[in-house]
């Protein structure tokens, strides 16, 4: 698996992680889904989101990073 995050305006920057699947959890335990949602949505919205996922298939993939790459081009401006 590869994941890339980049900044598309000067100064250009990016980070890439290449990773292997370490674990697959199917289905994702509801408490784990809620914990992840809280991080991004806050407490109340996370609870609502987790409830809205009842009956939907959720699979959690855990990755082990194998290689990291990064670059920034501010010196070239």
C-alpha positions in Angstrom: 0.0 0.0 0.0 1.2 3.5 -0.7 -0.1 6.7 0.8 1.0 10.2 -0.4 0.4 13.5 1.2 1.5 16.6 -0.8 1.3 20.3 -0.8 0.6 21.5 -4.3 1.6 25.1 -4.0 5.1 26.5 -3.5 7.1 25.5 -1.6 6.2 22.0 -2.9 6.4 19.2 -0.3 5.4 15.6 -0.1 5.7 12.5 2.1 5.1 9.0 0.9 4.8 5.9 3.0 5.0 2.4 1.5 3.5 -0.2 3.9 2.4 -3.8 4.2 -0.9 -5.0 5.7 -0.1 -6.2 9.2 -3.7 -7.1 10.2 -7.2 -7.1 8.9 -10.1 -6.8 11.4 -13.5 -7.7 10.0 -15.8 -6.4 11.2 -14.3 -3.4 12.9 -15.3 -3.4 16.6 -17.9 -0.6 17.3 -15.7 0.9 20.0 -12.7 1.1 17.6 -14.9 2.8 15.0 -16.1 5.3 17.5 -12.6 6.0 18.8 -11.4 6.7 15.3 -14.4 8.9 14.6 -13.9 10.9 17.8 -10.4 11.9 16.7 -11.8 13.5 13.5 -15.4 14.5 14.4 -15.5 15.2 18.1 -17.5 13.3 20.7 -21.1 13.9 19.7 -20.7 13.7 16.0 -18.6 10.6 16.4 -21.4 8.8 18.3 -23.9 9.8 15.6 -21.5 8.6 12.9 -20.9 5.3 14.7 -24.7 4.7 15.1 -25.3 5.5 11.4 -22.8 2.8 10.5 -24.9 0.0 12.2 -25.6 -2.7 9.6 -22.8 -1.5 7.3 -19.7 -3.5 6.5 -16.6 -1.9 8.2 -13.2 -3.4 7.8 -10.1 -2.1 9.6 -6.7 -2.5 7.9 -3.6 -2.0 10.1 -0.5 -1.2 8.1 3.2 -1.7 9.0 5.4 1.1 7.4 8.2 -0.4 5.2 9.6 2.8 3.7 9.2 6.5 4.1 10.1 9.2 1.5 9.8 12.9 1.8 10.9 16.0 0.0 10.5 19.7 0.2 11.6 22.2 -2.4 11.8 25.5 -0.6 15.5 25.9 -1.3 14.8 25.9 -5.0 12.6 29.0 -5.0 
